[in-house]
């Protein structure tokens, strides 16, 4: 499996669901300045290795570091103005998260997402989000309901404004509230990794006509089930929400 991943990462052409590099046509100095900005914006807690890891992770998730891009320790260290040691450790951590692939005697490359990867991602996401919905319903608190309803209100405003970027951000916040409320650190860790993978997909499902309104209704069904402390209904609503997201994602990828 590892050799297959390496070949795919190094040689696979960009599929239709992957956007062209966002730094294309820009100078190398501008691209380096962008990457350095991620380090400046990284959380202040932890040491240099944590800061470098967070910076590179966000650059990958935002698309500043594109799939199949080679990551060379010396270049990254120079751009981020750190030694190679924290860069090397950061790349090891990102490899463990599946965001990069380390290849023997060649270096490290940003991992690509194929159609098969996307299908596998949504199979996992649908089931994990269902578990999160069930646990959130069982552990429902007034604070959780207030947070979900506030998120729903902000999402509704973004729908009215047609703000796709804000829709995507608020959708992430809604699901962050759910996985945190579940109270299961393993589930939260796995769903965070799933979220990272989803963020790498270049086109938001909110770009599909009618999807923003549908998401509002799907989120409301989850909130209603949680308010009723109905674990079965919350799980079913969350899984249906993810199943619909999968269908829209595939339609975008396949151009249908």
Secondary structure, DSSP 8 states (H G I E B T S, - for coil): -HHHHHHHHHH----TTS---TTTTS-HHHHHHHHHHHHHTS-SSS-HHHHHHHHHHHHHHHTSS-TT-EE-HHHHHHHHTS-HHHHHHHHHHHHHTTSEEEETTTEEEE----HHHHHHHHHHHHHHHHHHHHHHHHT--HHHHHHHHHHHHHHHHHHHHT-HHHHHHHHHHHHHHHHHHTT-HHHHHHHHHHHHHHHTSSS-GGGSTTHHHHHHHHHHHHHHHHHTT-HHHHHHHHHHHHHHHHHHHHHHHHT-
